Amino acid sequence: MGRSRTFKAAGVAALSAVALAITPFAPSSALSAAPVLDCLSETPTSAAARGGRPLDHEPMSAADVAAVEKKTKDLLARKRAEGYYVPQGALAAATVPVYVHVMAAANGRGDVTDQQIAQQIAVLNETFAGRESSQAANTGFTFQLAGVDRFYNDRWHRDEQSSTYRAKTRKGGMNALNIWLVEFDYLGIATFPWSGNQRIDGIRVHYDSLPGGGIANYNLGETTTHEAGHWFGLYHTFQGGCTTKNDEVADTPAQSSPTDGCPEGRDSCSLPGVDPIHNYMDYSYDSCYNQFSPGQSQRMSDMWTAYRA
């Protein structure tokens, strides 16, 4: 899943033509007839509010989510029997190798600096360690830059032939976070851990969202944190809307729609709690983000154990 602003016709076309990939998980709803893997989000191209915009990724119905939860529960039970299960309440702390693929244009556009890449890794370590707020959870995950490569290909830079270029350039196993830096109509696109397709597993991020980039309000590097959250198995905080299940995490209050900006006290549901606008899995400004919840941390641990360990 990803971060979204305003849908354009080109973005909708990209959803069907570029971002979908094959997965063994079979969606149940008619809207989810295509395989669910990548989650798209659009780059902010106007001042339009995010709230109330069309869904920014291939839909997952309540039945689809339930199927993933059952599959995960079964896998965790099997891991427990094999001796790999992390007891509930503990965390599957791990160091995640990160491979950054700079997909620059032939003229060098998008060729971010090594310093920006280092700063992005530092942001991941800051956010996943819970250092931005006293309310934030330390997830136990750390990130280590394992490699950087650079390509100067106009089509790859524009995220064309995405399945091809990812298969050609991806490195490591399912425990390795691959980040492709491209220029497209979105802020980011991610694969879920249950995708099962290692060849293209990872996240695509707009190069101008890295620290020091040019996208106003989204240039502190927290788009990568958001997309990495999906890669670890988190939904948006507004997944499911005003329901008790919402994003399958008990300590993120129900939220009817995405947040735009940083509206303190926003409360879009009658259920307890105000909207979690500071949560990395909402659509707030980078400067508004400051936390994953303890429940999200536990979910990431479980998903890591089930699919990536």
N, C-alpha and C positions, 0 to 999 in steps of 0.2 A: 504494500500500500504506500501511498505517498502524500505529498502536500499539494493542495490544489487552489487555484484561484478561479479564473474564468474559462469556461469551455469554449473552444472554437471548433469549427468543422475539421480543421487539420488535426486537432487534438483527438477528436473522436475517431478519425481515420487511423491515427497512430495506434489507438487502443486495439483495433482489430488487426491491423496490418503489421505492427512492429512488436508490440510488447507481450503478446501471448506466447506461451510455451507449453510443452507437453508435460502432463503430470499424471501420476497414477490415481490421484484423488478425483473422483467423478462428481461434479456438482449436480445437485438434484433438481434445481429449479430451471424453468425454461430460459430465464434470463441468463443463467449460468451454464448454458449448454456447451459453450466453449470451455476448454480446460482453464482452471484458475491457477495462475502462477504469479505473474507479475502484477504489481499494483502501480498504477500511474498517478502522476500528479503534475499539474501544470505550473509553469513558471509564472510569477506575478507579472502581468503585462499591463495592468491598469490598476486603478485604486478601488475597483469593485470589491465588495466584501466577500469573504469566503463563505460565510454562513448562508445556507439555503441554496447553494450551487448544486448542480447535478453530481451524482456519485463519481468520484475521481478514480475508480478502479473497477475491474470486473466484479460484478455483484457476488456476494456470498449470502445466500439465504440462511435463515435460522436452521434449516435442515442441514445445509452445507457445514455450518459452524459446528453443529452437533456431531456430524460425522467426523470432523477433524478431532473434536474432543474425545470421542470414543476411540479413534485410532491411536491418539496419544496415550490415553489411559492404558490401552492394551500393550503398547510398546513399553511403557514404563513398568508394567507388571512383568513383562518378559525380561527387561533389564534387571529388575529386582531379582528374578530367579537366576539370572546369569551372574549376579554379584556386582553389577555396574550401577545399580540404582542409588541415587542420592536421597537419603531419608528426608521426609517432609520437614521443613523448617531449616534444613541445611541448604547450602548453595553449591552449585557445580562450578566453583571458581576455576577459571581457565585463562590462559594467555592466548589470545586469538592472533594468528599471523595475518597480516594485512598486505595484500598486493594491490597497488595502485596502477591503473592503466590510463595514461594520459592520451586521449584520442584527439589530437590536435588537427587542425586543418593544414592543408599543404603550405599555406602562407604563415603558419605558426600561430594562428588564432587559437586560443584555448590552451596554449602551452604553459601551464601554471608552473610556478617556481618550486624548487625543492623546499624552500622555506615555507611556502603555503601548504605543501603536503605534510611537512613536519608539524606545522601548526594544527592541521586537521587531525592528525593522530593525537596530538595533545588535547584537543577538544573532546575526542572520543574517550580518552582516559579520564578527563575531568568529569564528563557527564555521567559515564557509567560507574564512576566511583562515588557519585553523590556529593560532589564538592561544591555545587552551586547553590545549595540550600540546606538548612538544618533539617528540613522535612524530607530531603531526598534519600533514597535507599542507595546503599553501596551494593551494586549487583554482584561484585566479586569478579567481574570480567575485566581484563586489561588487554590492551592492543599493542602489538609490536610490528613496526613496519618491516615486512619481509622482502619487499622488492618494489621497484618502480620501473616501468617501461614506457616508452613513448612511440607513438605512431603518428605519421603525418599523412592522413588519408581523408579527403573531404567527405566521402560518404560515411565513413565510420565516425567522423567528428559530428556529423548531423544525426547520428544514431540510426543510420540506414544499415541494412543487413545485420541487425543487432544479434540475432541468433548465431550468425556465421562468425562475426568478429569475437563474440564472447567465447564460442567454442574453440577458436584459434588461439586465444590469448589467456584464458583462465588458467590459474595455477593453484595447486594445493588440493586438499580434500574438502569434505563438507564442513570441516572445522575452520577453514580459511575464508576470511572475508575478502572478496574481490570487489574493488571499486573501480568502475569505469567513469571517467570524467569526459562528458560530452556536452554538446550544445543542442538543446531541443526545446520543445514547447512546455516542458515540465521542470519542476524543481528536482524530482527524483522518482525512481522506479525501483521496486525491490521484489525479490522472490521470497516466499515463505519457506521455512525449514522443511515442511512436509511436501515440497514440490517433487523431490526425488530425482531431479535432473541436475546432476553435478556439473554437466558440461556448460551450463549457462547460469549457474547459481551465483547470486551476488546482488549488488546494487549499482544502479546507474545514477549519477548525480550531475547536475548542471555545474560545469567548472566554475562559473561565476558566483556560486553559493559558498565556495570555500572561504576561509578567513581572508579578509582583504579584497573579496570579490566585488563586483559591481551591481549586484541585485539589492536594491535598497530594502532594508528590514530583514533580509534573508542572506546575509553575507558574513555571519559569525561562525559558520561551520556546523550549525545545528540541524541543517537539512540532512547531513550525513548521519547524525545521531538518530534522527527520526527514522530514516530508511533502515539503519542498522537495527532499530527496534523491531521493525517488521521482519527483518532477516532472522532475528532471534525468536520470532513467533508472536509478537504483540500486534493487536488490532489497534485501530484508532480508538480514542476514548469515547467517541460518539458512535462506535459500532453498535448496532442494535437499538440506538435511540433511547427513549425513555422507558427502559425495561430494567428489571432487576438483574438480568443476565448481562446486559449491554456488551462490554468488551471481554467477558469471561474473567474479569478481575474484580474481586469484591470491594477493594478499597479505592476504586476510581468511581466517583459519583456518576450517576446516569446523566447523559448529555444528549440533547435532541439534535444538535447540528454543530458543524465546525465553528471554531472561534476565528474571528478576524481581529488582528491587532492584539490588545492586552486589556480587555474590558473587565476590570476588577469587580467582583461581585455578580458577574453574569450567572443567571440561574434559569436554565431553559427547561427544566423538568420539575414536576411537583414532588418527586422522590427526594429523600434526604440528601443534603449536600449541594453546594454551589458547583458550577461547572469547573472542571480541573484545567483551567486555562494555562497553568504553569507546567503542565505535564508535556513531556516531549512528544507524546503521541496525539496531541491536539494539533490545530493548524495555526497556532499563535505566531507572533513575530519571534524571531530568534532571541531577541532581548527579553522576551516574556518567559521563555522556557527556563526551568531550573530543576526539574525532577522527574525521575521514575519513582513509582510508589513501591513499597515493600511487596505488595501483591504482584506487581509487574515483574519485580526482581525474581520472585519465586517462579512465576510462569516462564521467564527466560531460562531459569535453571532447569525446569522440567523439560522444556522444549529442546534445550541443548542436550540433555541426557537422552531424550527419545530419538532425536534426529541427527545430531551433529557430533556427539562425543565419539 
